[in-house]
Amino acid sequence: MKEFIKKNSGFLSALALVLTTFTVNSTCFFTMHQDEIPEVAKKLRKF
């Protein structure tokens, strides 16, 4: 398990950054609730 984590930790961190970039530029598709965006994630916005 530790070898798997060591081999894929770079990929997982890059994937997390890409997913954060995609989701920070869109709104929640649920009509009831949308959480506030953290200040760190606001720096990734494209507009």
C-alpha angles and dihedrals in degrees: 000000000000091000090053091052093047093049097045104034093096091050093048093050091049090048091051091051092050093048091049091051092051096046097044090062095052136061129239113273091212111090097211106061144009121180122228115264115244117243091244091056092047088067089066094059116120097211 
